[in-house]
Amino acid sequence: MGMRLVVGTNFDDRLIEEASKYPVRYIYGSHRATLTGHGRVSFVVPDVSDERLRDHISLAHSKGIKFLYAMNSPSYGGLEYSEAFWSRLKGEVEKLVNLGIDGVIVATPLLLQYIKREYPELEVSVSSFARITNIREFENYIDLGADTIIMHEDNNRNFKLLESVVRLARERGVDVEIILNNSCLWGCPYRRHHDVETGELSRETSPKGVWFEYPLLFCATDVRNDFANIIRMRWVRPEDLHYYERIGIDRFKIASRNKKTEWIIRVIKAYSEKKYEGNLLDIVSYPQGRATPSALAKLGAEEAREYEILTKVYVDNTKFPPKWLEFFMTNPCEVRSCQECRYCDTIAEKVITIDGKPLSEVKLPRIRAPIHLIPRFSSNGEVH
């Protein structure tokens, strides 16, 4: 079938024009704040009208690209216990269908079952926010009607599991999708809270005035304290896509809804050509070294100095050993501690420099996330 890319849109029509030159088969996005919430906090994505959404979808269709609408909050804040929620949900989905969407992305069995019952013509992708980590969960979502299942990023190097879900997916006629360029920590203890926080801050009922998602403070701190965490992240290098294609995965998601068009096109090009010569962090999301230092600098916080170093990290994508990923095929991370293994530490020494210095020369005292700053990430330190 060939590579199929699923790309987050920033609603710039130029993105569609450029993306159509590559194997982009889907784009996805949403309004800024919605009834259900979605997978990006509202203040980092474009504010689009219904008319802008309809025109963007129409242009995508003219280029043979389908549109998936993101409704992938992991929680609805208890709103689903109200009849008003269901009435509004019906009206919202019908409006989206009339605007031209081809499918939706959801993160709960509840919404999956509802969409499939009421709108069987829509494709439904189960989001990575569903956090599917084993074959039984995968099987259950197939039974609930999923057309595509996006695997939890933590599974990207669990090839034994990926091979199993691909076999089952083929038997049942569904697609498997993996995310290529997220930079979430491997085994992140903050992830589920961050998922919920993201859903809360993308709903119409979200607190007003919030301008930074504080869970990023924690993962940025973990990277600042141990740069090998960058290697442990479950991004996929363009040069390593063949390992996934070999086991039958050809549908790949690019996380990019909050990025500029030039950045998104660079990422699409890199993965389409299966090659990138430069800083790997230039094609992965890396909010730890972008959003977090920027937010702390905006506050004028003393702690900003500790995080500025995250903007100076260079991961030389040309220096990875050609078969470096094969280690994970016989050494499952799920049953061995990073402290004992230290393979990613070894790779980090080969490929990472900090402000031009080898990683071995960078010695920093450990710090803790400055949680006392959290109230300042909203207007006037208050949530209205």
N, C-alpha and C positions, 0 to 999 in steps of 0.2 A: 504493500500500500504506500510505503514511503513515509517520510517524516511528516507529522502534523503538529504544528505549533499552535498553542492557545495563549493569546497575548492580552494582558491587561491594557485597556485603552485609557488615554488621557483626554479623549474626545477632540483631539486635533485631527481634522480631516486629512492633513498631510501625512499623518501616521498611516492611515489606511492606504493612501496612494503608494507610499514607500513599502509598507508591509506586504502589499500584493505582489511584489517582486520576489518574495520568498515563500516557503511552504506554510504560510499562516492560514489556518483553516477556520479559526474562531478568534474573536475578540470578546472580552467580557468587561463589564463595568456596571455602574448603578448611579442613581441620583446620590447626592451628598448625604442626606439624612432621610431614612425611610421608616416605614411602619415596623418592619421586622428587624432592621439593622442588617449589617453586612460585615465583610472581612477587612475593612479599613476604617479607621476613625474618620469622622466626617471632615475634619479640618485639614486633611492632607489630600483630598481628592477634589476634582473640579466640580463646581456647582453648575449643573446642567438643567435646562428646562426640558419639558416634554418635547417641544418642537426640535430642540437641538439633538435630543436622543433619537427622535424619529428620523431626522435627516442623516445623522451619523450611521444609523442602522441601514438606511436605504443605500448610502454610499458603499457600505461594507458589502451588502448583497450584490451590488452592481459589479463588485470585484470577486464574487464567489466566496465571500467570507461570511460566516454565520455569527450571530450575536447571542451571548449568554448573559442574562441579568443576574447579578450577585445578590442573593438573599441569605447569605451564609453566616448569619449570627448564630452562635451556639446556644443562645438563650433569648427569650422574648420578654424577660422581666416580669413574668406573671400575667402579661396582657392577654394571653391566650385563654384565660378563664372568663373573659368578657365576651358577650355576644357581639359587642361593637367591634372587637378585634377581627372576628371572622367576617363580619359584614364589610369592613374596610379592606380586609385581605382579598376578598372576592372582587371588589371593585378595582383594587390596585392591579391584580393579575390580569383582569380583563382589559384594563387600560394598556398594560404592557403588551399584551397580545395584539391589540389594535395598533400599537406603535411599531410592531414588527419583530419583536424578540423571537428567537428560535428555541430558546430554552432558558433554564434557570440553574443556578448553583445554590445548593442548600446544605445545611450542616446538621439537620435533625431528622429523625424518622417521621416526626409529626408533619413537617412541611413536605417532605418527600411523598408521603402517603396522600396528603391533601392534593398536591399538584397532579400526581398521577391519576387520582380519582376524578378530579374536576377538569383537568386539561391534558388528557392523554396524548395529545399531539405534540406537546412540548418535550424536548429533551431535558433530562434532569441529571446533572452532575452532582455527586456527593463530594462536598468540600473536604480539604485536608483538615478543616476545623472539626470534622467528625472524629478525627484522631483514630483512624482505623489502623490497628497494629497487629492483627492476627487474621488467619484464614477464616475463622468462624464469624468475626465481625464483617468481613468482606462478603461472606456468603449470606449473612442476614440482610445486608443492604441490597444485594441482588434480589432476594426474595421480596423486599419491599418495593422493588420496581426501578432501581437505579439503572440508568443507561451507561453512565461513566462513573468510576470511582477513583477519586484522587487520593493517593496514598499519603499517609502521615510522612512528613519529610524525614523523620528519624529512621524510616525503613529504606532510605535510598541506597544504603550500602549493605542491606540485609538481602543478599541475592537469593538465598534459599527461600525466603518468604516470597520475594518477587516472582521467582520461577513458579511457585505454587499458585499464587493468585492469577498469574497469566494463564496457566493451564485451566483453572476454574473459569476464568473469564471467557476463554475460547469456547468452553463447553456450554456456557450459558448465554453467549452472544452479547457480552458487555465489554466496554473499553476500560483499560487501566491507564491512568495518567499519573505522571510524577512531576513534581515541581523542580525546576532546574537551578534557580538562582536565589532562593531564600537563604538568609544567613542566620537562621535561628540556631541557638546552641544545641549541640547534641545532648540529649537527656536533660533538656532545659527544665528546671524546677519552677520557672515563672510562667511557662507557656500557657497552661490552662487558665490561669488568672488573666493573663494578657488577652487570650481569646475572648473571655467574658467581658473584659474591659473594652475591647474593640467593639464588640456587639453593642454594649451599653452606649458607647460614645458615637455610634453611627445610627442610632434610632432617633426618631422625631422627638421622643420624650427625654433625650439625653440632657445632662446638665449643660447649661450655657456658659460660655466663656473659657472652657478648657482649650488649651492650645498645644499641649505636649502630653504624650502617653507615657506616664512615669514608669511602667514596667521595663522600658528600654534602659532606664538607669541601671537596673540590676544586671542585664546581660552585657551592657557596655562595661560595667565594673568587672565582670568576670573575664572579658576579653582583655581589658587593661591589666588585670592581675596575672593573666596567663595567655600569651599570644598564640600558643598551640591550640587554644579553643577555636581559632579561625580554621585550622585544618580539620578539627573534629566536626565542624558544621557540615550539614549534609547537602551542600551545593554539588552540582555536577559540572565538571569541566567540559567544554565543547569537545575536546579531544577524547573524552571518555564515553561519549554517547554510544559508541559501537557496542559497549558491554551490555547496554540496556536493549538496544535493537536486536542483539544476538539472542536474547531470551524472549523477544516478542513484544517489547514495548516500543511504540512509535509515536505516542501521543505525549507531548511535553508542554508543560505550562511555564510561561515566563511571568514572574511577578513584576508588575511595572505600572500599576494604575496611578501611582503618585509621582511618576517620573516625567522628565521632559522628552520631547519627541526624539531629539538627537541621541539621547541615552538609550531609549527603547530600540531604535533602529540599530545602534551599535550592538546591542545584545542579540537581537534577531539575526543580524548578519553573522555574528560569532558562532552561534549555535547552528545556523543553517550551513555554514561552511566548515563546521566542526574544528575550528581553529581560532585561537586568540593569542596574539603576542603582545603582552603588556601586563599591567597590574590586574590580577583576577578580580580584585575588589571593585574594579570599574565596570564589571558586568554582573555583580551580585548586589543584593539590596543594601547590605551593610549599614543599617541605621545606627549601629553602635558607634561608627566613626563619622557619621554625617549628622543625623538629627540630634544625637545626644550632646556632642560638643557645642553645636550651634545653640541648642536650648539653654545650656548652662552659660554660654557667653552672653546670650540675650538677657539673662537675669543679672549679669555682672557678678556672678557668684565666684567666691574665692576658689571653689572646687573646680572651676572650669580649667584651671591650669593642669590639674591631674589628668583630665580627659583629652586635652589638646593633642597628646601624643597619638591618639587613635586616628587622627587625620593624616599621620605621617607614616602609616603602615603600607608597605609595598609587598605584594605577594606575586613573585615573578612566575607567571604561568608557563614560561618556557623551561623552567628548571625542575619541574616535577619529573621523577623517573618515569619512563614510558609505561611501565606496568605497575605503577605504585598502587593502583586501586585493587589489584588482584589479591593483595594481602587480606582484604576484608572478605574474600570468598572462602577463606579457610580459617579465619580468625574472627568469630562472631563477637561483636562489641557488647552484645546483650548479656554476656556471661563472664566478662573479664573487665576488671577495673582499669581505667585509664592510667592510674598510678602504677599499676603492675606492668601494663603493656608498653606504653610510651612510644608506640610507633608514630603517632601523629607529632609527638615532640621531635622525633628524628627528622620527619619530613619538614616540619616548621624550620628547623635549623638550615635546611637546604634552600628553602624558597622565600623566607621572610626576611626583610630588612626593615629597620625602624629609623626613619630620618637618615637613611643611607648607611646605617650601621648594621653589621651582622647581629642577628638575634642573640647570639652568645655573649655579646658585649653590652646588652641592655639589661640592667639590673634595677628594678623598681621596688620600692616598699609596697606591700599589699595595702589596699584601701577598702573601705566599705561604702556602699551606695549612700549618698547623702539624702536620706529619706525625709529629713526635716525641710527640704526644699519643695516637697510635693505640693503644698497649698499655693505656692507661688506660680504653679503651672496653669493657673486660671486667672482671668482678669481681676485685678485688685485683690488677689488672694482669696476670692470668694467664689462659690458656685451658686448661680441663681437658677 
